[in-house]
């Protein structure tokens, strides 16, 4: 398997040098203590934002997001775990948000998921903070199984936006993995995700860098 140093030099060459590349590798992931300090309502808000972004124009969602926060009164998981039929009927008619029934219901389902994690671990934030980077792929699988609409890129972007050390299987990252013979197609099966995790773990051990930085370096060997 190709050494990380070679990937890094390839990316640096494409980006105009190591100084320029290093600037693109910021910000670094949050520490476990920093992640654990994030209130659970922010985890639900970011989950929901990524879900509404999926298949939609992100700029539209970004522009409307302050109104989403207002309509969902700050995304308190305990509140939205108990979304009633009256709540749903009110939300589906509220023009301040994107009125997508399944995505609105995902707020309820993910609030329940976060409340379950809080009951199991003290708070949902601690669960995510304590999850080991060397088994990140299993966290993606768990999000798909226990969360609502958090499979694929949606769960990956959610974790990245929260500051969790992560890789995103973007088009460019997948192209780099295929080029290096790690996988033959986008890794979606548990087998291919495990193989991808093993490659990231080896590059992490070689370089001392985060999954996030390695993911970006891979992307920069291909595209933007």
N, C-alpha and C positions, 0 to 999 in steps of 0.2 A: 504493500500500500504506500502511496506517495507520502512523504514526510510533510509535516505542517510547514516547515521552513520554506519548502518549495512553493507551497500554496501562497504563503505570505509574500514571497518575492514576486510571484506572478501578479497578485493583486496590487502590490506596491508599484510595480512597473506600469500597470494599467491606470493607476490613479495619480501618477506623477511623482512618486517617491514615498518613502516610509513616513515622513512627517505628515503628508497629505492623507495617507491611509489611516494613520493613528487618529487623526481628527475625525475621520468617518466612523471609527469604532466606538466613539462615545455616544451616549453615556454608558457607564458600566452598570451591570445588574445591581440591585439592592442587596444588602446583607440580609441574613435570616432575621436578625433583630429588627431591621427596618421594615421588612415585609410583615413580621408579626405585629408591628405597631399600627398597621393600616386597618382602620375600622371595617367591619364586615360589610357595611352598607356600600363602601367603595368597591369592594369585590363584586357585589351584585350590580352596581351601576356600570362597571366596566364590562362585565359579562353581557349585560343587556345592550350596551352600546355596540359591542362587537357583533352581537346577533343582529341588531338593526342595520349595521353596516353591511352585513353579508348580502351580496347580490343587489346592493343599492348604492347610490352615489354618496360616498363618504362626506362630501362637502355639504350635502343637504342635511345629513344627520348631524354633522358638527354644528351647523347653523341653528338647528332646532334643539340641540341638546340642553341648553338652559331651561327650555320649556319642558322637556322630558323630566328633568330634575324637579321642576315645580309640580308637574302632574303626578309624578310618583313620590312626591314628598320626601325626597332624599334617599329613596331605595332601601328603607329599613327592611331587612329580611323577615323579621318577625311579623311586621305589618303585611307584607305581600305574600307570605306563606298562606295567609288566610284571605286571599282575594275572593270576594264573593261574586255571585252572578250579577248583582247590582254594580259592583266595581267594574266588572268586565264590560257591561253594557254602557257604562259611563265612559270608559276608556276608548271603546271602539268608535264612539261618536265624537271624541275630543280631537278637534282639528289641530291642536297644538303639537300632537305627536303623529308618528306614522301609524296609520290604523291598519295594522297587519295582525289579524286575529291570532295566528299561531305564535308569532313573536311576542305578542302581549302575554299570552298564556305561558310562554317560556319564562317570563319574569316571575310568575308564581312558582313554577316548577323549580327554577334555580334558587329561589328564596328558600324553598323547602330543602333543597340540596345543601345550601349553606347552613341552614339551621341544624340539619342532621350532623354536619361536620362540626359545628360549634358544640353540639351535645357530646360528640365523641372525643373532641380534642380541646375543649375549653373555648376556642373560637376558631372560625374557619381560617382566619389569617395564619394562625399557628400551624395548621395542617399544611397549607401551601408553603409556608416558610421552611418547615422541617423536611419537606420532600427532597431527597438527595438528587443532585444534578446528574449523577452517573446512572440514574434510572428514570430520567425525564420522560422517555418514551412511554413508560408505564403510566405516568401521570396523564399523558394525552389519552391513553386508553380509558383510564378511569373517568376523565371528563366526558368522554363520549358515552360511557355506560351509565354514569350516575347523574350527569347533567342533562340539560335539555338544549338541543341545537348547538352543542359545544364540540362536535366532532370536526375533523379536518382543520382547515386554516383558522376557523373561528376560535377554537380553543387555543391554538398556537398564538394568535395575535392577542388574545385575552391575557395570557401569561406574560408575554413580552411587554404589553402596555402596563401591567402591574409592576414590572421590574423584576420578575422572576427570571433567573438564569435559564435560557431557553434557546432552542433552534427553531427557525421557521422554515418549513419546507416549501419555500417560494419556487417559482419557475426556475430562477437562476440557481438557487441552491440545489434543486433536484438535477438540473442540467450538469452541474459540477460533480455531483455524486455519481451520475451515470457516466460521465467522462472518465472518472477515476476508477470505474468498475466496481463501485460499492454496491450499487443496485442497478437494475435494468429498466426500471420505471419508477414513478413516484411511489415512495414507500407508504402504503396504507395498511397492509397486513401486519399482524403482530410479528411475523417472522422478519419482514423487511425493516420494520421499525427497530427491532432488536439489532439487526445488522448495522443499521444507521447509527444507533446509539453506541455500538461498539467502536465504530469508526471515530465518532466524536470523542469518545472516552480516550482513545489512543492519541488523537491530536491534542486533547486537553492535557494528557500526561506529558507529552513531548514539550508543549509550549507553556504550560501554566496559565493559559488563557481560559476565559469563560466560554461556555457553549454559545452565548450570545455573540461574542467576538469572532469565534470560529465560524459561526453561521454567516456573519457579515463578510468575512474574508472569502469564504466560498462563493458567495454571491458576487463579490467584486472581481472574481476571476472570470466571470461570464458577462455580466451586464452592469447596470447602474451602480 
